[in-house]
Amino acid sequence: MKLSETKSLLKDLRALSVEELTTREAELKKELFDLRFQAAAGRLENTAKLDEVKKTIARVKTVQAELNK
């Protein structure tokens, strides 16, 4: 993910409410589970997607922590 894409994503995440962030995190965790399952079955073609989803989850949690301060 390029820097400009990351900044855009963070801007979008900061515009969401706490409930929307929680929903987004749950969606990403389900996607990560599905990707891990595909990787274990040998059907995952883009393995970089795993790391990208993990980092996006971390970004969502960071924004949630900022809102809880």
QUITA-V466584 format. One record per backbone hydrogen bond with DSSP energy under -1.0 kcal/mol. NH is the residue of the N-H (numbers start at 1). CO is the residue of the C=O. Records with the same first field share a line. If there is no record, write none. Layout:
NH: CO  CO
This chain:
6: 2
7: 3
8: 4
9: 5
10: 6
11: 7
12: 8
13: 9
14: 10
16: 13
21: 17
22: 18
23: 19
24: 20
25: 21
26: 22
27: 23
28: 24
29: 25
30: 26
31: 27
32: 28
33: 29
34: 30
35: 31
36: 32
37: 33
38: 34
39: 35
40: 36
41: 37
43: 38
49: 46
50: 47
52: 48
53: 49
54: 50
55: 51
56: 52
57: 53
58: 54
59: 55
60: 56
61: 57
62: 58
63: 59
64: 60
65: 61
66: 62
67: 63
68: 64
